[in-house]
Amino acid sequence: MTLYEGEKGKSYSVGEMQMEDGLMRRLHALGINEGTSVKILNRKRDGALIIYVRGSRLAVGKHISTNIEVNEEAV
């Protein structure tokens, strides 16, 4: 499943990410790597997601969230 398909309030583990190199480097710099825990805090109408990653809230657009594969974390 992709991050975009995830549900609000649930936590996920980042799997494979497939996107252009520049964007991939930026996400790595923000701490979004394979195996990172991500929680979806809110979903906006335009498809953007507000996520919680390593102690910070980030907004990611639909273009980014549809290219990040995730697995649901056990509670």
N, CA, C and O atoms as a Tripos MOL2 file, in Angstrom:
@<TRIPOS>MOLECULE
protein
  300   299    75     0     0
PROTEIN
NO_CHARGES

@<TRIPOS>ATOM
      1 N           0.8440   -1.1600    0.0000 N.3       1 MET1
      2 CA          0.0000    0.0000    0.0000 C.3       1 MET1
      3 C           0.8950    1.2310    0.0000 C.2       1 MET1
      4 O           2.0330    1.1750    0.4670 O.2       1 MET1
      5 N           0.3930    2.3230   -0.5140 N.am      2 THR2
      6 CA          1.1590    3.5700   -0.5260 C.3       2 THR2
      7 C           0.7740    4.4220    0.6850 C.2       2 THR2
      8 O          -0.2660    4.2050    1.3060 O.2       2 THR2
      9 N           1.6170    5.3790    1.0040 N.am      3 LEU3
     10 CA          1.3310    6.2930    2.1090 C.3       3 LEU3
     11 C           0.0220    7.0350    1.8540 C.2       3 LEU3
     12 O          -0.7350    7.2850    2.7920 O.2       3 LEU3
     13 N          -0.2510    7.3840    0.6200 N.am      4 TYR4
     14 CA         -1.4800    8.0980    0.2650 C.3       4 TYR4
     15 C          -2.7190    7.2790    0.6060 C.2       4 TYR4
     16 O          -3.7560    7.8450    0.9520 O.2       4 TYR4
     17 N          -2.6270    5.9730    0.5160 N.am      5 GLU5
     18 CA         -3.7650    5.0910    0.7990 C.3       5 GLU5
     19 C          -3.9420    4.8230    2.2940 C.2       5 GLU5
     20 O          -4.9310    4.2150    2.7020 O.2       5 GLU5
     21 N          -2.9910    5.2730    3.1080 N.am      6 GLY6
     22 CA         -3.0530    5.0450    4.5480 C.3       6 GLY6
     23 C          -4.1870    5.8040    5.2060 C.2       6 GLY6
     24 O          -4.7520    6.7350    4.6320 O.2       6 GLY6
     25 N          -4.5150    5.3840    6.4320 N.am      7 GLU7
     26 CA         -5.6140    5.9820    7.1820 C.3       7 GLU7
     27 C          -5.1010    6.9720    8.2210 C.2       7 GLU7
     28 O          -4.0320    6.7940    8.8060 O.2       7 GLU7
     29 N          -5.8830    8.0040    8.4290 N.am      8 LYS8
     30 CA         -5.5680    9.0340    9.4300 C.3       8 LYS8
     31 C          -5.4930    8.3860   10.8130 C.2       8 LYS8
     32 O          -6.3550    7.5900   11.1840 O.2       8 LYS8
     33 N          -4.4520    8.7380   11.5670 N.am      9 GLY9
     34 CA         -4.2960    8.2420   12.9200 C.3       9 GLY9
     35 C          -3.4980    6.9550   13.0430 C.2       9 GLY9
     36 O          -3.1730    6.5460   14.1570 O.2       9 GLY9
     37 N          -3.1770    6.3110   11.9410 N.am     10 LYS10
     38 CA         -2.4260    5.0570   11.9840 C.3      10 LYS10
     39 C          -0.9430    5.2930   11.7030 C.2      10 LYS10
     40 O          -0.5610    6.2600   11.0440 O.2      10 LYS10
     41 N          -0.1210    4.3820   12.2210 N.am     11 SER11
     42 CA          1.3240    4.4530   12.0130 C.3      11 SER11
     43 C           1.7600    3.4120   10.9990 C.2      11 SER11
     44 O           1.2150    2.3100   10.9440 O.2      11 SER11
     45 N           2.7470    3.7760   10.2030 N.am     12 TYR12
     46 CA          3.2370    2.9090    9.1370 C.3      12 TYR12
     47 C           4.7650    2.9090    9.1290 C.2      12 TYR12
     48 O           5.4060    3.8410    9.6160 O.2      12 TYR12
     49 N           5.3150    1.8740    8.5810 N.am     13 SER13
     50 CA          6.7600    1.7610    8.3890 C.3      13 SER13
     51 C           7.0400    1.9780    6.9060 C.2      13 SER13
     52 O           6.4280    1.3280    6.0580 O.2      13 SER13
     53 N           7.9510    2.8750    6.5910 N.am     14 VAL14
     54 CA          8.2710    3.1930    5.1960 C.3      14 VAL14
     55 C           8.9790    2.0150    4.5490 C.2      14 VAL14
     56 O           9.9190    1.4530    5.1110 O.2      14 VAL14
     57 N           8.5210    1.6520    3.3720 N.am     15 GLY15
     58 CA          9.1540    0.5970    2.5930 C.3      15 GLY15
     59 C           9.9090    1.2190    1.4310 C.2      15 GLY15
     60 O          10.7130    2.1310    1.6240 O.2      15 GLY15
     61 N           9.6570    0.7350    0.2440 N.am     16 GLU16
     62 CA         10.3450    1.2180   -0.9570 C.3      16 GLU16
     63 C           9.8150    2.5790   -1.3840 C.2      16 GLU16
     64 O           8.6140    2.8390   -1.3140 O.2      16 GLU16
     65 N          10.7260    3.4470   -1.8290 N.am     17 MET17
     66 CA         10.3530    4.7590   -2.3480 C.3      17 MET17
     67 C          10.8610    4.8600   -3.7760 C.2      17 MET17
     68 O          12.0360    4.6070   -4.0410 O.2      17 MET17
     69 N           9.9710    5.2310   -4.7020 N.am     18 GLN18
     70 CA         10.3430    5.3460   -6.1100 C.3      18 GLN18
     71 C           9.9870    6.7320   -6.6160 C.2      18 GLN18
     72 O           8.8210    7.0360   -6.8700 O.2      18 GLN18
     73 N          11.0170    7.5740   -6.7610 N.am     19 MET19
     74 CA         10.8200    8.9290   -7.2840 C.3      19 MET19
     75 C          12.1500    9.4740   -7.7890 C.2      19 MET19
     76 O          13.1790    8.8070   -7.6780 O.2      19 MET19
     77 N          12.1330   10.6700   -8.3370 N.am     20 GLU20
     78 CA         13.3450   11.2470   -8.8960 C.3      20 GLU20
     79 C          14.4010   11.4620   -7.8120 C.2      20 GLU20
     80 O          14.0700   11.6560   -6.6420 O.2      20 GLU20
     81 N          15.6560   11.4260   -8.2050 N.am     21 ASP21
     82 CA         16.7790   11.4560   -7.2720 C.3      21 ASP21
     83 C          16.7960   12.6880   -6.3600 C.2      21 ASP21
     84 O          17.0520   12.5610   -5.1620 O.2      21 ASP21
     85 N          16.5310   13.8600   -6.9020 N.am     22 GLY22
     86 CA         16.5580   15.0820   -6.0990 C.3      22 GLY22
     87 C          15.5250   15.0440   -4.9750 C.2      22 GLY22
     88 O          15.8150   15.4360   -3.8440 O.2      22 GLY22
     89 N          14.3400   14.5790   -5.2870 N.am     23 LEU23
     90 CA         13.2810   14.4720   -4.2910 C.3      23 LEU23
     91 C          13.6160   13.3970   -3.2620 C.2      23 LEU23
     92 O          13.3300   13.5540   -2.0760 O.2      23 LEU23
     93 N          14.2160   12.3200   -3.7160 N.am     24 MET24
     94 CA         14.6130   11.2410   -2.8180 C.3      24 MET24
     95 C          15.6610   11.7440   -1.8140 C.2      24 MET24
     96 O          15.5740   11.4390   -0.6250 O.2      24 MET24
     97 N          16.6350   12.5010   -2.2850 N.am     25 ARG25
     98 CA         17.6570   13.0560   -1.3880 C.3      25 ARG25
     99 C          17.0340   13.9940   -0.3550 C.2      25 ARG25
    100 O          17.4390   13.9900    0.8070 O.2      25 ARG25
    101 N          16.0620   14.7900   -0.7670 N.am     26 ARG26
    102 CA         15.3890   15.7220    0.1420 C.3      26 ARG26
    103 C          14.6290   14.9530    1.2240 C.2      26 ARG26
    104 O          14.6810   15.3300    2.3940 O.2      26 ARG26
    105 N          13.9370   13.9020    0.8580 N.am     27 LEU27
    106 CA         13.2120   13.1010    1.8440 C.3      27 LEU27
    107 C          14.1710   12.4200    2.8180 C.2      27 LEU27
    108 O          13.8850   12.3230    4.0120 O.2      27 LEU27
    109 N          15.3100   11.9490    2.3080 N.am     28 HIS28
    110 CA         16.3110   11.3420    3.1810 C.3      28 HIS28
    111 C          16.8450   12.3810    4.1710 C.2      28 HIS28
    112 O          17.0700   12.0630    5.3390 O.2      28 HIS28
    113 N          17.0480   13.6050    3.7150 N.am     29 ALA29
    114 CA         17.5370   14.6800    4.5810 C.3      29 ALA29
    115 C          16.5090   15.0160    5.6730 C.2      29 ALA29
    116 O          16.8800   15.4270    6.7720 O.2      29 ALA29
    117 N          15.2220   14.8380    5.3640 N.am     30 LEU30
    118 CA         14.1650   15.0980    6.3400 C.3      30 LEU30
    119 C          13.9480   13.9050    7.2740 C.2      30 LEU30
    120 O          13.1540   13.9880    8.2110 O.2      30 LEU30
    121 N          14.6480   12.8010    7.0220 N.am     31 GLY31
    122 CA         14.5510   11.6390    7.8930 C.3      31 GLY31
    123 C          13.5940   10.5700    7.4310 C.2      31 GLY31
    124 O          13.2990    9.6380    8.1790 O.2      31 GLY31
    125 N          13.1020   10.6850    6.2110 N.am     32 ILE32
    126 CA         12.1940    9.6650    5.6860 C.3      32 ILE32
    127 C          13.0120    8.6690    4.8730 C.2      32 ILE32
    128 O          13.3430    8.9130    3.7120 O.2      32 ILE32
    129 N          13.3320    7.5400    5.5060 N.am     33 ASN33
    130 CA         14.1240    6.4800    4.8980 C.3      33 ASN33
    131 C          13.3530    5.1700    5.0260 C.2      33 ASN33
    132 O          12.3320    5.1150    5.7110 O.2      33 ASN33
    133 N          13.8350    4.1230    4.3730 N.am     34 GLU34
    134 CA         13.2030    2.8130    4.5200 C.3      34 GLU34
    135 C          13.2850    2.3870    5.9730 C.2      34 GLU34
    136 O          14.3420    2.4800    6.5970 O.2      34 GLU34
    137 N          12.1680    1.9210    6.5100 N.am     35 GLY35
    138 CA         12.1190    1.4820    7.8950 C.3      35 GLY35
    139 C          11.6980    2.5540    8.8850 C.2      35 GLY35
    140 O          11.4480    2.2470   10.0500 O.2      35 GLY35
    141 N          11.6130    3.8020    8.4490 N.am     36 THR36
    142 CA         11.2110    4.9000    9.3230 C.3      36 THR36
    143 C           9.7330    4.7880    9.6700 C.2      36 THR36
    144 O           8.9140    4.4250    8.8260 O.2      36 THR36
    145 N           9.3980    5.1010   10.9140 N.am     37 SER37
    146 CA          8.0110    5.1040   11.3640 C.3      37 SER37
    147 C           7.3720    6.4440   11.0010 C.2      37 SER37
    148 O           7.9390    7.5050   11.2600 O.2      37 SER37
    149 N           6.1800    6.3800   10.3960 N.am     38 VAL38
    150 CA          5.4530    7.5700    9.9570 C.3      38 VAL38
    151 C           4.0080    7.4540   10.4310 C.2      38 VAL38
    152 O           3.3850    6.4040   10.2740 O.2      38 VAL38
    153 N           3.4690    8.5340   11.0130 N.am     39 LYS39
    154 CA          2.0680    8.5360   11.4370 C.3      39 LYS39
    155 C           1.3220    9.5940   10.6410 C.2      39 LYS39
    156 O           1.7890   10.7270   10.5230 O.2      39 LYS39
    157 N           0.1740    9.2370   10.0990 N.am     40 ILE40
    158 CA         -0.6480   10.1970    9.3520 C.3      40 ILE40
    159 C          -1.5040   10.9690   10.3440 C.2      40 ILE40
    160 O          -2.3380   10.3890   11.0390 O.2      40 ILE40
    161 N          -1.2940   12.2770   10.4060 N.am     41 LEU41
    162 CA         -2.0250   13.1310   11.3350 C.3      41 LEU41
    163 C          -3.2880   13.7090   10.7190 C.2      41 LEU41
    164 O          -4.3180   13.8010   11.3880 O.2      41 LEU41
    165 N          -3.2210   14.0990    9.4530 N.am     42 ASN42
    166 CA         -4.3580   14.7460    8.8110 C.3      42 ASN42
    167 C          -4.2800   14.5650    7.3020 C.2      42 ASN42
    168 O          -3.2080   14.3330    6.7450 O.2      42 ASN42
    169 N          -5.4180   14.6730    6.6580 N.am     43 ARG43
    170 CA         -5.5100   14.5570    5.2100 C.3      43 ARG43
    171 C          -6.2400   15.7890    4.6800 C.2      43 ARG43
    172 O          -7.3460   16.0920    5.1260 O.2      43 ARG43
    173 N          -5.6400   16.4880    3.7470 N.am     44 LYS44
    174 CA         -6.2410   17.6870    3.1690 C.3      44 LYS44
    175 C          -7.0370   17.3300    1.9160 C.2      44 LYS44
    176 O          -6.8330   16.2690    1.3260 O.2      44 LYS44
    177 N          -7.9360   18.2130    1.5160 N.am     45 ARG45
    178 CA         -8.7850   17.9560    0.3420 C.3      45 ARG45
    179 C          -8.0120   17.7900   -0.9590 C.2      45 ARG45
    180 O          -8.4070   17.0100   -1.8250 O.2      45 ARG45
    181 N          -6.9130   18.5200   -1.0960 N.am     46 ASP46
    182 CA         -6.1470   18.4690   -2.3470 C.3      46 ASP46
    183 C          -5.2550   17.2340   -2.4470 C.2      46 ASP46
    184 O          -4.5220   17.0770   -3.4240 O.2      46 ASP46
    185 N          -5.3140   16.3540   -1.4400 N.am     47 GLY47
    186 CA         -4.5270   15.1290   -1.4730 C.3      47 GLY47
    187 C          -3.2710   15.1780   -0.6320 C.2      47 GLY47
    188 O          -2.5870   14.1660   -0.4820 O.2      47 GLY47
    189 N          -2.9520   16.3480   -0.0760 N.am     48 ALA48
    190 CA         -1.7620   16.4710    0.7670 C.3      48 ALA48
    191 C          -1.9950   15.7770    2.1020 C.2      48 ALA48
    192 O          -3.1230   15.7080    2.5900 O.2      48 ALA48
    193 N          -0.9190   15.2640    2.6860 N.am     49 LEU49
    194 CA         -0.9800   14.6160    3.9950 C.3      49 LEU49
    195 C          -0.0990   15.3610    4.9760 C.2      49 LEU49
    196 O           0.9740   15.8440    4.6150 O.2      49 LEU49
    197 N          -0.5510   15.4560    6.2200 N.am     50 ILE50
    198 CA          0.2760   15.9570    7.3030 C.3      50 ILE50
    199 C           0.7270   14.7060    8.0490 C.2      50 ILE50
    200 O          -0.0940   13.9320    8.5410 O.2      50 ILE50
    201 N           2.0540   14.5170    8.1250 N.am     51 ILE51
    202 CA          2.5830   13.3130    8.7520 C.3      51 ILE51
    203 C           3.5160   13.6820    9.9080 C.2      51 ILE51
    204 O           4.0570   14.7860    9.9640 O.2      51 ILE51
    205 N           3.6850   12.7380   10.8170 N.am     52 TYR52
    206 CA          4.5870   12.9010   11.9530 C.3      52 TYR52
    207 C           5.7510   11.9510   11.7530 C.2      52 TYR52
    208 O           5.5710   10.7340   11.7040 O.2      52 TYR52
    209 N           6.9600   12.5190   11.6360 N.am     53 VAL53
    210 CA          8.1640   11.7320   11.3790 C.3      53 VAL53
    211 C           9.2750   12.2070   12.2940 C.2      53 VAL53
    212 O           9.6320   13.3850   12.2700 O.2      53 VAL53
    213 N           9.8210   11.3220   13.0940 N.am     54 ARG54
    214 CA         10.9800   11.6210   13.9530 C.3      54 ARG54
    215 C          10.8350   12.9150   14.7460 C.2      54 ARG54
    216 O          11.7700   13.7120   14.8160 O.2      54 ARG54
    217 N           9.6680   13.1250   15.3400 N.am     55 GLY55
    218 CA          9.4550   14.2850   16.1900 C.3      55 GLY55
    219 C           9.0480   15.5570   15.4790 C.2      55 GLY55
    220 O           8.9340   16.6040   16.1150 O.2      55 GLY55
    221 N           8.8250   15.4950   14.1670 N.am     56 SER56
    222 CA          8.4360   16.6780   13.3940 C.3      56 SER56
    223 C           7.1960   16.4030   12.5650 C.2      56 SER56
    224 O           6.9620   15.2780   12.1240 O.2      56 SER56
    225 N           6.4050   17.4490   12.3600 N.am     57 ARG57
    226 CA          5.2550   17.3430   11.4600 C.3      57 ARG57
    227 C           5.6760   17.8580   10.0990 C.2      57 ARG57
    228 O           6.3040   18.9110    9.9860 O.2      57 ARG57
    229 N           5.3230   17.1000    9.0590 N.am     58 LEU58
    230 CA          5.6510   17.4810    7.6900 C.3      58 LEU58
    231 C           4.4070   17.3890    6.8230 C.2      58 LEU58
    232 O           3.5230   16.5710    7.0770 O.2      58 LEU58
    233 N           4.3430   18.2220    5.8080 N.am     59 ALA59
    234 CA          3.2810   18.1270    4.8090 C.3      59 ALA59
    235 C           3.8920   17.5580    3.5410 C.2      59 ALA59
    236 O           4.9170   18.0440    3.0630 O.2      59 ALA59
    237 N           3.2640   16.5320    3.0010 N.am     60 VAL60
    238 CA          3.7170   15.9550    1.7300 C.3      60 VAL60
    239 C           2.5430   15.9200    0.7650 C.2      60 VAL60
    240 O           1.4190   15.5850    1.1370 O.2      60 VAL60
    241 N           2.8250   16.2660   -0.4620 N.am     61 GLY61
    242 CA          1.7890   16.2890   -1.4820 C.3      61 GLY61
    243 C           1.4380   14.9030   -1.9990 C.2      61 GLY61
    244 O           2.1240   13.9230   -1.7120 O.2      61 GLY61
    245 N           0.3690   14.8410   -2.7570 N.am     62 LYS62
    246 CA         -0.1050   13.5740   -3.3200 C.3      62 LYS62
    247 C           0.9580   12.9430   -4.2100 C.2      62 LYS62
    248 O           1.1260   11.7230   -4.2000 O.2      62 LYS62
    249 N           1.6800   13.7590   -4.9800 N.am     63 HIS63
    250 CA          2.7180   13.2550   -5.8760 C.3      63 HIS63
    251 C           3.7820   12.4790   -5.1010 C.2      63 HIS63
    252 O           4.2880   11.4660   -5.5850 O.2      63 HIS63
    253 N           4.1170   12.9450   -3.9170 N.am     64 ILE64
    254 CA          5.1270   12.2790   -3.1000 C.3      64 ILE64
    255 C           4.5350   11.0630   -2.3890 C.2      64 ILE64
    256 O           5.1170    9.9790   -2.4270 O.2      64 ILE64
    257 N           3.3820   11.2360   -1.7430 N.am     65 SER65
    258 CA          2.8160   10.1600   -0.9350 C.3      65 SER65
    259 C           2.3910    8.9440   -1.7590 C.2      65 SER65
    260 O           2.3400    7.8350   -1.2270 O.2      65 SER65
    261 N           2.0900    9.1290   -3.0310 N.am     66 THR66
    262 CA          1.7210    7.9760   -3.8700 C.3      66 THR66
    263 C           2.9440    7.1770   -4.3000 C.2      66 THR66
    264 O           2.8000    6.0740   -4.8260 O.2      66 THR66
    265 N           4.1430    7.7110   -4.0870 N.am     67 ASN67
    266 CA          5.3770    7.0080   -4.4700 C.3      67 ASN67
    267 C           6.1350    6.4360   -3.2800 C.2      67 ASN67
    268 O           7.2740    5.9910   -3.4280 O.2      67 ASN67
    269 N           5.5190    6.4410   -2.1020 N.am     68 ILE68
    270 CA          6.1360    5.8680   -0.9000 C.3      68 ILE68
    271 C           5.3250    4.6480   -0.4740 C.2      68 ILE68
    272 O           4.1680    4.7720   -0.0710 O.2      68 ILE68
    273 N           5.9320    3.4830   -0.5660 N.am     69 GLU69
    274 CA          5.2770    2.2500   -0.1260 C.3      69 GLU69
    275 C           5.4230    2.1510    1.3890 C.2      69 GLU69
    276 O           6.4780    2.4700    1.9370 O.2      69 GLU69
    277 N           4.3570    1.7060    2.0690 N.am     70 VAL70
    278 CA          4.3850    1.5650    3.5270 C.3      70 VAL70
    279 C           3.7560    0.2470    3.9470 C.2      70 VAL70
    280 O           3.0060   -0.3750    3.1950 O.2      70 VAL70
    281 N           4.0790   -0.1620    5.1640 N.am     71 ASN71
    282 CA          3.4860   -1.3420    5.8020 C.3      71 ASN71
    283 C           2.9290   -0.8820    7.1400 C.2      71 ASN71
    284 O           3.5700   -0.1060    7.8480 O.2      71 ASN71
    285 N           1.7320   -1.3600    7.4920 N.am     72 GLU72
    286 CA          1.1400   -0.9680    8.7600 C.3      72 GLU72
    287 C           1.9500   -1.5420    9.9160 C.2      72 GLU72
    288 O           2.3540   -2.7040    9.8940 O.2      72 GLU72
    289 N           2.1800   -0.7010   10.9320 N.am     73 GLU73
    290 CA          2.9440   -1.1430   12.0910 C.3      73 GLU73
    291 C           2.0180   -1.8030   13.0970 C.2      73 GLU73
    292 O           0.8710   -1.3870   13.2640 O.2      73 GLU73
    293 N           2.5200   -2.8340   13.7660 N.am     74 ALA74
    294 CA          1.7560   -3.4760   14.8280 C.3      74 ALA74
    295 C           1.7320   -2.5570   16.0420 C.2      74 ALA74
    296 O           2.7350   -1.9220   16.3660 O.2      74 ALA74
    297 N           0.6040   -2.4890   16.7020 N.am     75 VAL75
    298 CA          0.4530   -1.5850   17.8500 C.3      75 VAL75
    299 C           1.0470   -2.1660   19.0870 C.2      75 VAL75
    300 O           1.0080   -1.5380   20.1450 O.2      75 VAL75
@<TRIPOS>BOND
     1     1     2 1
     2     2     3 1
     3     3     4 2
     4     3     5 am
     5     5     6 1
     6     6     7 1
     7     7     8 2
     8     7     9 am
     9     9    10 1
    10    10    11 1
    11    11    12 2
    12    11    13 am
    13    13    14 1
    14    14    15 1
    15    15    16 2
    16    15    17 am
    17    17    18 1
    18    18    19 1
    19    19    20 2
    20    19    21 am
    21    21    22 1
    22    22    23 1
    23    23    24 2
    24    23    25 am
    25    25    26 1
    26    26    27 1
    27    27    28 2
    28    27    29 am
    29    29    30 1
    30    30    31 1
    31    31    32 2
    32    31    33 am
    33    33    34 1
    34    34    35 1
    35    35    36 2
    36    35    37 am
    37    37    38 1
    38    38    39 1
    39    39    40 2
    40    39    41 am
    41    41    42 1
    42    42    43 1
    43    43    44 2
    44    43    45 am
    45    45    46 1
    46    46    47 1
    47    47    48 2
    48    47    49 am
    49    49    50 1
    50    50    51 1
    51    51    52 2
    52    51    53 am
    53    53    54 1
    54    54    55 1
    55    55    56 2
    56    55    57 am
    57    57    58 1
    58    58    59 1
    59    59    60 2
    60    59    61 am
    61    61    62 1
    62    62    63 1
    63    63    64 2
    64    63    65 am
    65    65    66 1
    66    66    67 1
    67    67    68 2
    68    67    69 am
    69    69    70 1
    70    70    71 1
    71    71    72 2
    72    71    73 am
    73    73    74 1
    74    74    75 1
    75    75    76 2
    76    75    77 am
    77    77    78 1
    78    78    79 1
    79    79    80 2
    80    79    81 am
    81    81    82 1
    82    82    83 1
    83    83    84 2
    84    83    85 am
    85    85    86 1
    86    86    87 1
    87    87    88 2
    88    87    89 am
    89    89    90 1
    90    90    91 1
    91    91    92 2
    92    91    93 am
    93    93    94 1
    94    94    95 1
    95    95    96 2
    96    95    97 am
    97    97    98 1
    98    98    99 1
    99    99   100 2
   100    99   101 am
   101   101   102 1
   102   102   103 1
   103   103   104 2
   104   103   105 am
   105   105   106 1
   106   106   107 1
   107   107   108 2
   108   107   109 am
   109   109   110 1
   110   110   111 1
   111   111   112 2
   112   111   113 am
   113   113   114 1
   114   114   115 1
   115   115   116 2
   116   115   117 am
   117   117   118 1
   118   118   119 1
   119   119   120 2
   120   119   121 am
   121   121   122 1
   122   122   123 1
   123   123   124 2
   124   123   125 am
   125   125   126 1
   126   126   127 1
   127   127   128 2
   128   127   129 am
   129   129   130 1
   130   130   131 1
   131   131   132 2
   132   131   133 am
   133   133   134 1
   134   134   135 1
   135   135   136 2
   136   135   137 am
   137   137   138 1
   138   138   139 1
   139   139   140 2
   140   139   141 am
   141   141   142 1
   142   142   143 1
   143   143   144 2
   144   143   145 am
   145   145   146 1
   146   146   147 1
   147   147   148 2
   148   147   149 am
   149   149   150 1
   150   150   151 1
   151   151   152 2
   152   151   153 am
   153   153   154 1
   154   154   155 1
   155   155   156 2
   156   155   157 am
   157   157   158 1
   158   158   159 1
   159   159   160 2
   160   159   161 am
   161   161   162 1
   162   162   163 1
   163   163   164 2
   164   163   165 am
   165   165   166 1
   166   166   167 1
   167   167   168 2
   168   167   169 am
   169   169   170 1
   170   170   171 1
   171   171   172 2
   172   171   173 am
   173   173   174 1
   174   174   175 1
   175   175   176 2
   176   175   177 am
   177   177   178 1
   178   178   179 1
   179   179   180 2
   180   179   181 am
   181   181   182 1
   182   182   183 1
   183   183   184 2
   184   183   185 am
   185   185   186 1
   186   186   187 1
   187   187   188 2
   188   187   189 am
   189   189   190 1
   190   190   191 1
   191   191   192 2
   192   191   193 am
   193   193   194 1
   194   194   195 1
   195   195   196 2
   196   195   197 am
   197   197   198 1
   198   198   199 1
   199   199   200 2
   200   199   201 am
   201   201   202 1
   202   202   203 1
   203   203   204 2
   204   203   205 am
   205   205   206 1
   206   206   207 1
   207   207   208 2
   208   207   209 am
   209   209   210 1
   210   210   211 1
   211   211   212 2
   212   211   213 am
   213   213   214 1
   214   214   215 1
   215   215   216 2
   216   215   217 am
   217   217   218 1
   218   218   219 1
   219   219   220 2
   220   219   221 am
   221   221   222 1
   222   222   223 1
   223   223   224 2
   224   223   225 am
   225   225   226 1
   226   226   227 1
   227   227   228 2
   228   227   229 am
   229   229   230 1
   230   230   231 1
   231   231   232 2
   232   231   233 am
   233   233   234 1
   234   234   235 1
   235   235   236 2
   236   235   237 am
   237   237   238 1
   238   238   239 1
   239   239   240 2
   240   239   241 am
   241   241   242 1
   242   242   243 1
   243   243   244 2
   244   243   245 am
   245   245   246 1
   246   246   247 1
   247   247   248 2
   248   247   249 am
   249   249   250 1
   250   250   251 1
   251   251   252 2
   252   251   253 am
   253   253   254 1
   254   254   255 1
   255   255   256 2
   256   255   257 am
   257   257   258 1
   258   258   259 1
   259   259   260 2
   260   259   261 am
   261   261   262 1
   262   262   263 1
   263   263   264 2
   264   263   265 am
   265   265   266 1
   266   266   267 1
   267   267   268 2
   268   267   269 am
   269   269   270 1
   270   270   271 1
   271   271   272 2
   272   271   273 am
   273   273   274 1
   274   274   275 1
   275   275   276 2
   276   275   277 am
   277   277   278 1
   278   278   279 1
   279   279   280 2
   280   279   281 am
   281   281   282 1
   282   282   283 1
   283   283   284 2
   284   283   285 am
   285   285   286 1
   286   286   287 1
   287   287   288 2
   288   287   289 am
   289   289   290 1
   290   290   291 1
   291   291   292 2
   292   291   293 am
   293   293   294 1
   294   294   295 1
   295   295   296 2
   296   295   297 am
   297   297   298 1
   298   298   299 1
   299   299   300 2
@<TRIPOS>SUBSTRUCTURE
     1 MET1         2 RESIDUE 1 A MET
     2 THR2         6 RESIDUE 1 A THR
     3 LEU3        10 RESIDUE 1 A LEU
     4 TYR4        14 RESIDUE 1 A TYR
     5 GLU5        18 RESIDUE 1 A GLU
     6 GLY6        22 RESIDUE 1 A GLY
     7 GLU7        26 RESIDUE 1 A GLU
     8 LYS8        30 RESIDUE 1 A LYS
     9 GLY9        34 RESIDUE 1 A GLY
    10 LYS10       38 RESIDUE 1 A LYS
    11 SER11       42 RESIDUE 1 A SER
    12 TYR12       46 RESIDUE 1 A TYR
    13 SER13       50 RESIDUE 1 A SER
    14 VAL14       54 RESIDUE 1 A VAL
    15 GLY15       58 RESIDUE 1 A GLY
    16 GLU16       62 RESIDUE 1 A GLU
    17 MET17       66 RESIDUE 1 A MET
    18 GLN18       70 RESIDUE 1 A GLN
    19 MET19       74 RESIDUE 1 A MET
    20 GLU20       78 RESIDUE 1 A GLU
    21 ASP21       82 RESIDUE 1 A ASP
    22 GLY22       86 RESIDUE 1 A GLY
    23 LEU23       90 RESIDUE 1 A LEU
    24 MET24       94 RESIDUE 1 A MET
    25 ARG25       98 RESIDUE 1 A ARG
    26 ARG26      102 RESIDUE 1 A ARG
    27 LEU27      106 RESIDUE 1 A LEU
    28 HIS28      110 RESIDUE 1 A HIS
    29 ALA29      114 RESIDUE 1 A ALA
    30 LEU30      118 RESIDUE 1 A LEU
    31 GLY31      122 RESIDUE 1 A GLY
    32 ILE32      126 RESIDUE 1 A ILE
    33 ASN33      130 RESIDUE 1 A ASN
    34 GLU34      134 RESIDUE 1 A GLU
    35 GLY35      138 RESIDUE 1 A GLY
    36 THR36      142 RESIDUE 1 A THR
    37 SER37      146 RESIDUE 1 A SER
    38 VAL38      150 RESIDUE 1 A VAL
    39 LYS39      154 RESIDUE 1 A LYS
    40 ILE40      158 RESIDUE 1 A ILE
    41 LEU41      162 RESIDUE 1 A LEU
    42 ASN42      166 RESIDUE 1 A ASN
    43 ARG43      170 RESIDUE 1 A ARG
    44 LYS44      174 RESIDUE 1 A LYS
    45 ARG45      178 RESIDUE 1 A ARG
    46 ASP46      182 RESIDUE 1 A ASP
    47 GLY47      186 RESIDUE 1 A GLY
    48 ALA48      190 RESIDUE 1 A ALA
    49 LEU49      194 RESIDUE 1 A LEU
    50 ILE50      198 RESIDUE 1 A ILE
    51 ILE51      202 RESIDUE 1 A ILE
    52 TYR52      206 RESIDUE 1 A TYR
    53 VAL53      210 RESIDUE 1 A VAL
    54 ARG54      214 RESIDUE 1 A ARG
    55 GLY55      218 RESIDUE 1 A GLY
    56 SER56      222 RESIDUE 1 A SER
    57 ARG57      226 RESIDUE 1 A ARG
    58 LEU58      230 RESIDUE 1 A LEU
    59 ALA59      234 RESIDUE 1 A ALA
    60 VAL60      238 RESIDUE 1 A VAL
    61 GLY61      242 RESIDUE 1 A GLY
    62 LYS62      246 RESIDUE 1 A LYS
    63 HIS63      250 RESIDUE 1 A HIS
    64 ILE64      254 RESIDUE 1 A ILE
    65 SER65      258 RESIDUE 1 A SER
    66 THR66      262 RESIDUE 1 A THR
    67 ASN67      266 RESIDUE 1 A ASN
    68 ILE68      270 RESIDUE 1 A ILE
    69 GLU69      274 RESIDUE 1 A GLU
    70 VAL70      278 RESIDUE 1 A VAL
    71 ASN71      282 RESIDUE 1 A ASN
    72 GLU72      286 RESIDUE 1 A GLU
    73 GLU73      290 RESIDUE 1 A GLU
    74 ALA74      294 RESIDUE 1 A ALA
    75 VAL75      298 RESIDUE 1 A VAL
